[in-house]
Amino acid sequence: MFSSEKKPRVKDSKDVFDTTPRCGIWGWTPSWLQRFANMQVFVVCYVALGLIYGMTHSYTSSMIPSIEKRFGFTSKSTGIVLAMNDVSHILVALLTAHYGGSSHRPRWISFGCLLVGAALLLHALPEVVFPMKNSLDAQSAEKAGNLEGDDRTLCLRNRATASVVSNTSDVEDRCIGRAESPLGPLIIFGVAQFLLGMGSTALMVLGLPFIDDNTQKKNSGIYMAISFSSRIFGPVLGAVLGAYCNTIFYDWTIPSFKQSDPRWVSAWYLGFLGTGIGLCLFALTMGCFPSSLPNEKKSPKEPNDVKGIEAGIISSNPVDKGVTLKDLPKNVKRLLLNQAYVYGVARVVLEGLIISGYMSFLPKFLGQQYLLSPSAASLAGGVPGVMAIALGALVGGFLTKRFNLQPRHIGIALTFSAVVMTAAFFGAIGLGCEKTVIAGFGKLWKTPSQLPHGQPDEQRCFLVYGCGCAMSNFSPLCDQTTGTNYYSACHAGCQTVARVNETKTYGKCFCAQNANVTWRKNSEPVVIDSATIVGGLCPKKCPNLYVFIVIMFFAMFTVGLPLSGSVMTQYQVVGKELKSMATGLQVLLWSALGLMPGPIIVGTIVDSACDLWQTKSCGEKGFCLLYDTDSLRWKLHLYAGIIKLAGGVLDILLTWKVWHVEFDTEDVEPSSSSSAGPALAGLGAETYEDGPRQSR
């Protein structure tokens, strides 16, 4: 198919190999395969990789609560693990852009995606290497249906409080050298995230410039929109996959408590296995594409390009031009002197603080704030917002092509979306629910003699009756009649437990608000009548959840509108020869200053709102069992709102700098290093040092 095509001048055998536009791999280039050497097929493969890779982020976010419970991580520890993804971005982004952008880009993308697939499979390894031990002891008997194991959670009158609290010195002696540590799983997750970030760099840095270099300008916008939408619909599929996996208990048994119970741990590892295998398969396909797809471009010998080459504006073969390490500082300097580019990168860095921080912990926030099950929180936190951005990206790409929008219009759209998103974040501070109150947790008196006179309330009832409850056994119960939550069966004063239709029910509960209790002469309480209490927290009815989803849907739709146009604007202001380098430097700064600190900052914020920590057998702090949802809500949205407000200021500055810049509409052969004309040739380095270039 390509045998009759005129080939550019070659310098050596390496140039011949790199510039031969034939589909295949490792010397296997059959003729029937060459019909697939076009941009449409490439975009399909690129979209598939983007979909699967996009799934990994939302899936991981939906599994954060289960992973934290499974291995006893704090949210800050989880944030550090997620940040390892961006550490590798920082290390390889510029090198990938510098060398990969001047060589066989599809093969770079293929190798990177194979590395991502291996990293995803590595994520599932801790489930095998570190089997469940004692991190969730309270559920171990329950999930097997063992009712005898519940004796320790019931109210037993003859059990003194001291009997459930070990002697401190005995505990210290027993725990010397045996402290449970999450370090092993943390290391594996950290290495997996590091490899994930390293491999995905090629996909992020080289894919869009390759598409832009091999399509006509009139089609570039729609291809960009499709590519962006694939990365956005990927998180939707990831959220759906996460919702499904969240309905499966980690060991495939059927526990007696509901998904909304704090003790529920999902089969978090399933999605990593599926996405890892799928990504490896499509990565092998990507490696078959040639180094360039010239079908939509003009012949390199057409008059405009010949004149450009003779004038020294366009390189005769920049794709195959050898690059050296000494060119790297010079190209970076050219980009950093470009004020429009700097404003654009700065706003993207701030977006990274929100994406990696707020969005990563959004399913966890929704689950805690609105008491949703893990599967419902995964869907509510992933599907509406991501669908809105995807829809916005498609609409924005269509409008950009239909009305021939220019960089100033893109800047206005960016500013508008920043205003809307800032208002949405600040407005969400007021969209809370009634705080979950748990009887038996709060200000407690140590002995009955310290109690005020009168009938004891549910906060101190178990002390009056001498139940001897241990605070280490957090197994919440719900009185469905009154909507009261109890810390455990012991704190509710319950004396019996039975299984009814696979649901554990507790009876003879002294502390139930409607319990009818009398006292015998020997000061033994007798429950004449009480409500039946079941395991798990009482469900919340909170209409603010739907208001929150609707507001965020509209706000994120506006965020999606200028997505494809913002990438085209960046490419326009830097010049064609710096497209890959501009993308690589942006990814580096985005990762170092945005994506890397984001989850650590937000993880610390989430931990600061914790009311009750899991305590392991040797006293180490594990995961958070109960949050102050009011504190969590206003801290998260104040953080996101302030950052988005600062991003809006940068959007205004960017709009000002590109106000007189026009998109180049000439079709240029893919091997040219800049757009066909002197205007864009000077735009990459010095145009914005003193002010925006005026269109003439």
Beta strands, then each sheet from edge to edge (+ up, - down):
strand 1: 438-439
strand 2: 477-479
strand 3: 484-486
strand 4: 496-500
strand 5: 503-507
strand 6: 516-519
strand 7: 525-529
strand 8: 533-535
strand 9: 610-615
strand 10: 621-627
sheet 1: 1+ 3+ 2- 8+ 5- 4+
sheet 2: 6+ 7-
sheet 3: 9+ 10-
end
